[in-house]
Amino acid sequence: MSPSPDSPGLADRFVLASASPARLATLRAAGADPRVVVSGVDESGVEAAGPAALALELARLKAVAVAALPEQADAVVLGCDSVLELDGEIHGKPADAAEATARWRRMRGRTGVLHTGHWLVDNRAGADAGAAAATTVHFADVTDAEIAAYVATGEPLHVAGAFTVDGLGGAFVTRIEGDHHNVVGVSLPLLRRLLADLGLSWTDVWRTPARD
C-alpha cells in the first residue's frame, strides 16, 4: 500500500535506537536527524558465534525492541552496536576504570578490529535488513601515565573497546583500515546500502530545509 500524500516522509519517520551521542552526531553531520528512542535491551546475556555476529544480534535486538513500540508503527528504526575484537576475544564497554586500564595495557601498540552491527526495521513495509561492518584499528604505544589520564576522564567507560577516534582517544589511534565512521559507531556507506535493500533512498533520510 502506498503512503498517503499527507503521511510523513522518510526523514520524519527515521528513528535511532541508540543512546550514543557519537552515532547521532555522525548521522546529523551526514544530513539526517533521527528521533532517538533508547531500546533498554539487556545486553549482558546475549551470545553469538563471533564478534560480528554478536554486534549484529545486539543491533537487531535494539531495533526490534523500539520498532515494536505502538508509537513507532510507521517508523524506520536503526539499531547499532559495536564490539572490539582483540586476540580473538570480544570486548564491549569496560565495566569500570580498572578494566579500562587493563584493556588499554593490552591494546597499546597493537591492532584490533572494531565490529559494528546495523539493523533496520521498516514498520510500514514490514521488512528488515541487517549487516555488520569491520574496521581494523592500530593503537599507539601509549604510556601508563597516558592510560591513567585517559581513564580518569571517564570517556573509555562509555564506549565499546574503551576508545574513541572522534574524542579524547583519537590521539591514541595511529591508523585505521576501513570505514572511519564505523569506528565512531555507524557506517554511512553500509547504512545507505541497507536502506536500498529495503527499497528506500539514503537521500530521503536527509533533513533539508524543504522538509522542515
VOVEX-153287 format. One record per residue: residue number from 1; residue in one letter; chain; x, y, z of N, C-alpha, C in turn. Coordinates in steps of 0.02 Angstrom, whole numbers, plus 32768, in hexadecimal, padded with zeros to 4 digits. Each point is the difference from the previous one (the first is absolute). Layout:
N
NODE,k,r,c,n.u,n.v,n.w,ca.u,ca.v,ca.w,c.u,c.v,c.w
NODE,NUM,a,A,X,Y,Z,X,Y,Z,X,Y,Z
...
% end
This chain:
212
NODE,k,r,c,n.u,n.v,n.w,ca.u,ca.v,ca.w,c.u,c.v,c.w
NODE,1,m,A,802A,7FC4,8000,7FD6,803C,8000,802C,803E,8000
NODE,2,s,A,7FF2,802E,7FD3,8026,803E,7FFC,7FEB,802F,8038
NODE,3,p,A,8030,8025,801C,7FEF,8030,8035,7FD5,8039,7FE3
NODE,4,s,A,7FD5,801C,8029,7FD7,8038,7FEA,802C,803E,7FF8
NODE,5,p,A,7FE9,8032,7FD9,8029,803C,7FF5,800F,8025,8041
NODE,6,d,A,7FD4,7FF7,8033,800B,8024,803E,8029,7FD8,8033
NODE,7,s,A,8013,7FC3,7FEF,8026,7FD7,802F,8048,8019,8005
NODE,8,p,A,8020,7FF7,8039,8044,801B,8009,8033,7FDF,7FD1
NODE,9,g,A,8030,8027,7FE8,8034,7FE6,7FD6,8034,7FD9,8028
NODE,10,l,A,802F,7FE4,7FDD,8032,7FD6,8021,8028,8027,8034
NODE,11,a,A,8011,803E,7FF1,8028,8028,8030,7FDB,8007,8042
NODE,12,d,A,7FBE,8005,7FFE,7FD9,8009,803D,7FF3,7FBE,8023
NODE,13,r,A,8007,7FC9,7FDC,7FF2,7FBE,801D,803F,7FDC,8019
NODE,14,f,A,8039,801E,7FF4,8040,7FE0,8010,800D,8004,804B
NODE,15,v,A,800F,7FC6,801F,800A,7FFB,8048,8042,7FDC,800D
NODE,16,l,A,8027,801B,802E,803E,7FE0,8016,7FF5,7FE0,8043
NODE,17,a,A,8008,7FBD,8003,7FF6,7FDB,803D,8042,7FF9,8025
NODE,18,s,A,801E,8038,8012,8040,8001,8022,8008,8041,8026
NODE,19,a,A,801E,7FFC,803B,800D,803B,8028,8043,8021,7FF1
NODE,20,s,A,8025,7FE5,7FCF,8043,8018,7FF1,8000,8047,7FE3
NODE,21,p,A,801E,8030,8022,8005,8044,7FE3,802A,8001,7FC1
NODE,22,a,A,8032,7FD4,7FFC,802C,7FFF,7FC6,7FDA,7FE8,7FC2
NODE,23,r,A,7FD5,7FCE,8008,7FD9,7FE9,7FC7,7FD0,8036,7FE8
NODE,24,l,A,7FDF,8020,802F,7FD2,8036,7FED,8025,8039,7FDE
NODE,25,a,A,803A,8013,8019,8026,8036,7FE2,8017,7FEE,7FBA
NODE,26,t,A,8014,7FC0,7FF6,8015,7FEA,7FBE,7FC6,8004,7FCE
NODE,27,l,A,7FC6,7FE9,8014,7FC6,8002,7FD4,7FEC,8048,7FF1
NODE,28,r,A,8002,802B,8032,7FEE,8046,7FF5,8031,8022,7FD1
NODE,29,a,A,8040,7FF1,8008,8032,801E,7FD4,7FF7,7FE9,7FB8
NODE,30,a,A,7FE1,7FC5,7FF7,7FF5,7FE5,7FBD,7FBC,8013,7FE4
NODE,31,g,A,7FDA,802A,8024,7FC2,801A,7FE5,7FC1,7FE6,801F
NODE,32,a,A,8004,7FCB,8029,7FC6,7FE3,8020,7FF8,801D,8046
NODE,33,d,A,7FC4,7FFD,801A,7FF4,8016,8044,7FCA,7FD2,8020
NODE,34,p,A,8013,7FC2,800E,7FCE,7FD0,8018,7FE7,8011,8046
NODE,35,r,A,7FC4,7FE9,800E,7FE8,8001,8046,8025,7FC9,8025
NODE,36,v,A,8013,800D,803E,8023,7FCF,8028,7FD0,7FDF,8031
NODE,37,v,A,7FFC,7FBE,7FFD,7FD8,7FD8,802F,802C,7FC8,8019
NODE,38,v,A,8013,8001,803F,802D,7FCE,801C,7FD9,7FC0,800E
NODE,39,s,A,801E,7FC8,7FED,7FDC,7FC0,8002,7FF8,7FE3,8046
NODE,40,g,A,8033,800A,802A,7FFE,7FE1,8042,800F,7FB5,7FFF
NODE,41,v,A,801B,7FE7,7FC9,8010,7FB9,7FFB,8038,7FEE,8030
NODE,42,d,A,7FF8,7FC8,8024,8035,7FE6,802D,8032,7FDA,7FD5
NODE,43,e,A,803C,801B,7FF9,8032,7FE2,7FD4,8029,7FC9,8023
NODE,44,s,A,7FFA,7FFA,8041,802E,7FD6,8026,7FFC,7FB6,7FEF
NODE,45,g,A,7FC4,7FE8,7FEF,7FF9,7FB8,7FF4,7FFF,7FEC,7FB7
NODE,46,v,A,800D,802F,7FD3,7FFD,7FF3,7FB8,8040,7FDC,7FEA
NODE,47,e,A,7FF7,7FCA,7FDB,803A,7FD9,7FE7,7FF9,7FF7,7FB5
NODE,48,a,A,8038,7FF8,7FDF,8001,7FF3,7FB8,8042,7FE1,7FED
NODE,49,a,A,8003,7FE5,7FC4,803C,7FDC,7FE9,8031,8031,7FE1
NODE,50,g,A,8024,8026,8029,8033,802D,7FE7,7FED,8048,8009
NODE,51,p,A,8031,802D,7FFB,7FF5,8048,800D,7FD1,8021,7FCF
NODE,52,a,A,8006,7FF1,7FC0,7FD3,801F,7FCF,7FB8,7FEA,800C
NODE,53,a,A,7FF7,7FC0,800D,7FBD,7FE6,800C,7FE2,801D,8040
NODE,54,l,A,802A,800A,8033,7FE8,801E,803E,7FEB,8048,7FF6
NODE,55,a,A,8029,8027,7FDE,7FEF,8046,7FF2,7FBF,8005,7FD9
NODE,56,l,A,7FF8,7FD3,7FCF,7FC4,8001,7FD7,7FC2,7FED,8029
NODE,57,e,A,8006,7FCD,802A,7FC8,7FEB,8029,7FEB,8036,8032
NODE,58,l,A,8030,8021,801E,7FF0,8037,802E,7FDD,8039,7FDB
NODE,59,a,A,8018,800F,7FC4,7FE0,8034,7FD8,7FB8,7FEC,7FEE
NODE,60,r,A,7FF7,7FC1,7FEF,7FBC,7FE7,7FEE,7FD1,8005,803C
NODE,61,l,A,8017,7FEB,803A,7FD6,8002,803B,7FEA,8047,8011
NODE,62,k,A,802E,8030,7FF9,7FF0,8046,800D,7FCC,801A,7FCF
NODE,63,a,A,800C,7FF3,7FC0,7FD2,8018,7FCD,7FBB,7FE2,8007
NODE,64,v,A,7FFD,7FBF,800C,7FC0,7FDD,8006,7FDA,8018,803D
NODE,65,a,A,8023,800B,8037,7FDF,8016,803E,7FDF,8044,7FF6
NODE,66,v,A,8023,802F,7FE0,7FE4,8042,7FF6,7FC9,7FFE,7FCB
NODE,67,a,A,800A,7FD8,7FCB,7FCE,7FFC,7FCB,7FBE,7FE3,8019
NODE,68,a,A,8003,7FD9,8036,7FC4,7FE1,801C,7FD5,8030,8028
NODE,69,l,A,801A,803B,8010,7FDA,8031,8027,7FC6,801B,7FD6
NODE,70,p,A,7FC4,8006,801D,7FC6,8016,7FD9,8009,8042,7FDD
NODE,71,e,A,8024,802E,8020,8009,8042,7FE2,8031,8000,7FC5
NODE,72,q,A,8020,7FC7,7FF3,802F,7FFC,7FC7,7FE3,7FD7,7FC7
NODE,73,a,A,7FBE,7FFF,7FFA,7FDF,7FD5,7FCF,8014,800E,7FB8
NODE,74,d,A,8013,803E,7FF1,8013,8011,7FBB,804A,8010,7FFA
NODE,75,a,A,8027,7FF0,8033,8046,8015,8002,802E,7FD2,7FD8
NODE,76,v,A,8039,801C,7FED,8039,7FD9,7FE8,8034,8006,8038
NODE,77,v,A,800E,7FC8,8020,8029,8000,803D,8045,7FE3,7FF1
NODE,78,l,A,8033,8024,8015,8045,7FE9,7FFA,801C,7FED,8044
NODE,79,g,A,8016,7FC2,8008,8023,7FEA,803B,8049,7FF4,7FEF
NODE,80,c,A,802E,8015,802C,8047,7FF6,7FF6,8020,7FE8,8041
NODE,81,d,A,8035,7FD9,7FF9,8028,7FEE,803B,8046,7FED,7FE8
NODE,82,s,A,8031,8011,802A,8046,7FF4,7FEE,8023,7FD6,8035
NODE,83,v,A,802F,7FD6,7FE9,802C,7FDB,802D,8046,8000,7FE2
NODE,84,l,A,8032,7FFA,802B,8045,7FFD,7FEA,8019,7FB8,8005
NODE,85,e,A,8020,7FEA,7FCB,8020,7FBE,7FFF,804B,8009,8009
NODE,86,l,A,801B,7FE1,8034,8048,8004,800E,8017,7FBA,8015
NODE,87,d,A,8030,7FE5,7FDA,8019,7FBC,800E,7FC8,7FCD,8002
NODE,88,g,A,7FCE,8009,7FD5,7FC9,7FD0,7FFD,7FCD,8008,8037
NODE,89,e,A,800A,8031,802D,7FD1,800B,8036,7FD4,803D,7FF0
NODE,90,i,A,7FC3,7FFF,801B,7FD0,8034,7FF3,7FFD,8030,803B
NODE,91,h,A,8003,8040,7FF1,7FFE,8033,8035,7FCC,8035,7FEF
NODE,92,g,A,7FD3,800C,8030,7FD1,8036,7FF9,8017,803A,802B
NODE,93,k,A,7FD2,8020,8022,8012,8036,802E,8020,7FE3,803F
NODE,94,p,A,8037,801C,8018,801D,7FE7,803E,7FD1,800C,803B
NODE,95,a,A,8002,7FD2,8030,7FD3,8005,803A,8013,8038,802F
NODE,96,d,A,8042,800E,8005,8017,8033,802F,8044,8019,7FEA
NODE,97,a,A,801D,802E,8027,8040,801E,7FEF,8038,7FCD,7FFF
NODE,98,a,A,7FFD,7FD1,802E,8035,7FCD,8003,8000,7FD6,7FC0
NODE,99,e,A,7FC6,7FEE,7FE9,7FFC,7FD9,7FC2,8017,8029,7FC4
NODE,100,a,A,7FED,8040,7FFE,8016,802B,7FC9,804C,8007,7FFF
NODE,101,t,A,801E,8006,803A,8048,8006,8005,8022,7FC0,7FE8
NODE,102,a,A,7FE8,7FC7,8017,801C,7FC0,7FEB,7FF8,7FF5,7FB5
NODE,103,r,A,7FC7,8015,7FE6,7FF3,7FF9,7FB9,8032,8029,7FD8
NODE,104,w,A,800C,803E,8013,802E,802A,7FDB,8048,7FE7,8005
NODE,105,r,A,8012,7FE2,8037,8044,7FE4,8005,8009,7FC5,7FD1
NODE,106,r,A,7FCB,7FDE,7FEF,8003,7FCA,7FCE,7FFE,801C,7FBA
NODE,107,m,A,7FDA,8035,7FF6,7FF5,801A,7FBC,803B,8029,7FE6
NODE,108,r,A,8024,8021,802C,8033,8030,7FE9,8035,7FE0,7FD3
NODE,109,g,A,800E,8023,7FCA,8031,7FE8,7FD0,7FE8,7FC6,7FD6
NODE,110,r,A,7FBF,7FF0,8004,7FE7,7FC5,7FDD,7FC7,8013,7FD2
NODE,111,t,A,7FE0,7FCC,7FE3,7FCB,800A,7FD0,7FC2,7FD8,8014
NODE,112,g,A,7FC6,801F,7FFA,7FC1,7FDE,800D,7FD0,800C,7FC6
NODE,113,v,A,7FC6,7FE0,8003,7FCD,8009,7FCC,7FBF,8015,8022
NODE,114,l,A,7FE6,8038,7FEA,7FC1,801A,801C,7FC7,7FEA,7FD2
NODE,115,h,A,7FD2,7FDA,801C,7FC6,7FE7,7FDB,7FC3,8028,8016
NODE,116,t,A,7FDB,801A,7FCF,7FC1,8022,800F,7FC7,7FE0,7FDA
NODE,117,g,A,7FCF,7FE9,8025,7FC4,7FE4,7FE2,7FCE,8037,7FF1
NODE,118,h,A,7FDD,7FF9,7FC9,7FCC,802F,7FEB,7FC1,7FD8,7FF0
NODE,119,w,A,7FC7,8016,801B,7FC1,7FDE,7FEF,7FCA,8034,7FF5
NODE,120,l,A,7FDD,7FFA,7FC8,7FC9,802D,7FEE,7FBE,7FDA,8000
NODE,121,v,A,7FCE,801F,801E,7FBB,7FE6,7FFD,7FD4,8036,7FE2
NODE,122,d,A,7FDF,7FEE,7FC8,7FD0,802E,7FE1,7FBA,7FE7,8012
NODE,123,n,A,7FE1,801F,8031,7FBF,7FEA,8017,7FC9,8007,7FCD
NODE,124,r,A,8005,8034,7FD7,7FCB,800B,7FCF,7FFE,7FC8,7FCC
NODE,125,a,A,803B,7FE7,7FED,8004,7FCA,7FCE,8003,7FBB,801F
NODE,126,g,A,800B,7FFD,8042,8007,7FBF,8020,803F,7FDC,7FEA
NODE,127,a,A,8036,8025,7FF8,803E,7FE3,7FE6,803B,8015,802C
NODE,128,d,A,8035,7FD9,7FFE,803D,8013,8024,803D,7FE9,7FDB
NODE,129,a,A,8039,801B,8013,8040,7FEF,7FE1,8038,8010,8030
NODE,130,g,A,8035,7FD9,7FFE,8038,800C,802E,8041,7FE6,7FE4
NODE,131,a,A,8036,801C,801A,8043,7FEA,7FEF,8031,8020,8032
NODE,132,a,A,803B,7FE3,8003,8035,801B,802B,803A,8018,7FD6
NODE,133,a,A,8022,8034,8018,803B,801A,7FDF,803C,7FF9,802F
NODE,134,a,A,803A,7FF7,7FE4,803D,7FF7,8028,8036,8031,7FEB
NODE,135,t,A,8021,801E,8031,8036,8030,7FF3,803B,7FED,802C
NODE,136,t,A,803B,7FFB,7FE2,803D,7FF0,8025,801C,8040,801F
NODE,137,v,A,8011,7FFC,8040,8017,803A,8026,8046,7FF3,801B
NODE,138,h,A,802F,802C,7FF3,8044,7FFB,801A,8008,8031,803A
NODE,139,f,A,8013,7FE7,8039,8005,8028,803C,8048,8017,800D
NODE,140,a,A,8007,803D,8019,8042,801B,8011,801D,7FDC,803D
NODE,141,d,A,8041,8002,8006,8022,7FE2,803A,7FFF,8033,8039
NODE,142,v,A,7FC6,8009,801D,7FF7,8034,8033,8021,7FEC,8042
NODE,143,t,A,8011,8031,8028,8021,7FF4,8040,7FCC,7FF2,8036
NODE,144,d,A,8018,7FE6,8038,7FD4,7FF5,803A,7FE0,8041,8017
NODE,145,a,A,8027,8037,7FFE,7FE6,8040,8015,7FC8,8018,7FD1
NODE,146,e,A,8008,7FF5,7FBF,7FCC,8013,7FD0,7FC1,7FD7,800A
NODE,147,i,A,8009,7FC0,800D,7FC6,7FD5,800D,7FDB,8017,803E
NODE,148,a,A,8025,800E,8035,7FE1,8017,803E,7FD9,8041,7FF6
NODE,149,a,A,801E,802E,7FDB,7FE0,8040,7FF4,7FC1,7FF7,7FD5
NODE,150,y,A,8004,7FD4,7FCF,7FC7,7FF5,7FD3,7FC6,7FDF,8026
NODE,151,v,A,8010,7FCD,8026,7FCC,7FDD,8027,7FE0,802F,8032
NODE,152,a,A,8028,802D,801D,7FE6,8030,8031,7FCC,802F,7FE2
NODE,153,t,A,8001,800A,7FBE,7FCE,802C,7FE1,7FBB,7FDF,7FFE
NODE,154,g,A,7FFF,7FBE,8007,7FC1,7FDC,7FFD,7FEA,7FEC,7FBA
NODE,155,e,A,801F,801D,7FCD,7FEA,7FF1,7FBB,8004,7FB6,7FEF
NODE,156,p,A,8036,7FDC,8011,8005,7FBA,7FEC,7FCA,7FD3,801E
NODE,157,l,A,7FE0,8016,8036,7FCE,7FD7,8022,7FBD,7FFF,7FDA
NODE,158,h,A,7FF8,802C,7FD0,7FBF,8008,7FE0,7FFF,7FE9,7FB7
NODE,159,v,A,8037,7FE2,7FE9,8005,7FEE,7FB9,801B,7FB9,7FF8
NODE,160,a,A,7FE9,7FDF,7FCC,8018,7FBC,7FF2,804A,8001,7FF2
NODE,161,g,A,8024,7FD1,801D,8048,7FFD,7FF6,8028,802F,802B
NODE,162,a,A,7FDE,802C,8025,8021,8030,802E,8028,8035,7FDC
NODE,163,f,A,7FEB,8012,7FC2,8023,8035,7FDC,7FD1,8022,7FCF
NODE,164,t,A,8014,803C,7FEC,7FDE,8025,7FCB,8034,8016,7FCC
NODE,165,v,A,7FE7,8010,7FC5,802B,8022,7FCF,7FEA,8048,7FF6
NODE,166,d,A,7FC5,8010,8019,7FE5,8043,7FF6,7FFE,8029,8040
NODE,167,g,A,8023,7FE8,8034,8002,8022,8040,8046,8002,801B
NODE,168,l,A,8006,7FFB,8042,8041,8003,8021,802E,7FC7,7FEB
NODE,169,g,A,7FE2,7FC8,7FEF,8029,7FC6,7FED,801D,8003,7FBA
NODE,170,g,A,7FED,8032,7FD9,8017,8003,7FBB,804B,8002,7FF8
NODE,171,a,A,8023,801F,802F,8049,8005,7FFD,8022,7FBD,800D
NODE,172,f,A,7FDA,7FD1,801B,801C,7FBE,8011,7FF3,7FCC,7FCB
NODE,173,v,A,7FE4,8015,7FC7,7FF5,7FD4,7FC7,802D,8018,7FC7
NODE,174,t,A,802F,7FD7,7FEB,8030,8016,7FCE,7FE8,7FF7,7FB8
NODE,175,r,A,7FD4,7FCF,7FF5,7FE9,7FF3,7FBC,7FC3,7FD3,8003
NODE,176,i,A,7FD4,8008,7FCF,7FC9,7FD1,7FF8,7FFE,7FE8,7FB8
NODE,177,e,A,7FE6,7FC4,7FF7,7FF7,7FE3,7FBD,7FB6,7FEF,7FF8
NODE,178,g,A,7FDE,8028,7FD7,7FB9,7FF7,7FF7,7FDB,8041,800C
NODE,179,d,A,7FC0,7FFA,800E,7FD4,8039,8007,800A,8022,8044
NODE,180,h,A,8017,803F,7FFF,800A,8026,803D,7FBF,8006,8028
NODE,181,h,A,7FC8,800D,7FDD,7FC1,8009,8023,7FE9,7FC1,8024
NODE,182,n,A,8015,7FC7,7FE7,7FEE,7FC1,8021,801D,7FFD,8046
NODE,183,v,A,803C,801C,8009,8020,8001,8042,7FDA,8030,802E
NODE,184,v,A,7FE7,8036,7FE4,7FD9,802F,8028,7FBF,7FE0,8017
NODE,185,g,A,7FE5,7FD2,7FD6,7FC5,7FDC,8016,7FCB,7FF2,7FCC
NODE,186,v,A,8006,801E,7FC4,7FD0,7FF2,7FCB,8022,800A,7FBD
NODE,187,s,A,8000,7FCC,7FD7,801E,8003,7FBD,7FCE,801E,7FD0
NODE,188,l,A,800E,803B,7FE8,7FD2,8022,7FD3,7FF8,7FDB,7FBD
NODE,189,p,A,8036,7FE8,7FE1,7FF7,7FDA,7FC2,7FD7,7FC1,800A
NODE,190,l,A,800A,7FDD,8038,7FD8,7FC4,800D,7FB7,8012,800C
NODE,191,l,A,7FF4,8035,8025,7FBB,8016,800C,7FDE,8011,7FBF
NODE,192,r,A,8022,8022,7FD4,7FE3,8010,7FBE,7FED,7FC1,7FDB
NODE,193,r,A,802C,7FCD,8003,7FF2,7FC1,7FDD,7FC4,7FDC,801F
NODE,194,l,A,7FFB,8000,8042,7FC9,7FDE,8021,7FBD,8022,7FF0
NODE,195,l,A,8001,8043,7FFE,7FC4,8023,7FED,7FEB,7FED,7FB9
NODE,196,a,A,8031,7FFB,7FD3,7FF1,7FEC,7FBB,7FE4,7FBA,7FFD
NODE,197,d,A,8019,7FD3,802B,7FE6,7FBC,8003,7FB5,7FFF,8012
NODE,198,l,A,7FEA,8033,8025,7FBA,8005,8013,7FD7,802C,7FD0
NODE,199,g,A,8021,8013,7FC9,7FDD,8029,7FCF,7FFB,8049,8014
NODE,200,l,A,802D,8015,802C,7FFF,8045,8019,803F,8024,7FE9
NODE,201,s,A,7FFC,8042,7FFC,8039,8028,7FE8,8023,8023,803A
NODE,202,w,A,8041,7FFE,8001,8027,8023,8032,7FF3,804B,7FFE
NODE,203,t,A,7FF8,801C,7FC4,7FF5,8048,7FFB,7FBC,8015,801C
NODE,204,d,A,7FD1,7FD1,8005,7FBF,8010,801E,8004,8003,804C
NODE,205,v,A,8037,7FE9,801D,800B,8005,8048,8017,8046,8012
NODE,206,w,A,801F,8022,7FD0,801A,8043,800D,7FC8,802F,8016
NODE,207,r,A,800E,8027,8034,7FD0,8031,8015,8016,8044,7FE5
NODE,208,t,A,7FE8,8010,7FC5,8010,803F,7FDF,7FCE,8035,8015
NODE,209,p,A,8010,8040,7FF2,7FD0,8036,8011,7FBB,7FF5,7FE2
NODE,210,a,A,7FFD,7FDF,7FC6,7FC0,7FF5,7FDF,7FD4,7FD1,8027
NODE,211,r,A,801F,7FD6,802A,7FD9,7FD0,8027,7FED,801B,8044
NODE,212,d,A,801F,8037,8015,7FF5,801A,8044,7FC3,802F,8002
% end
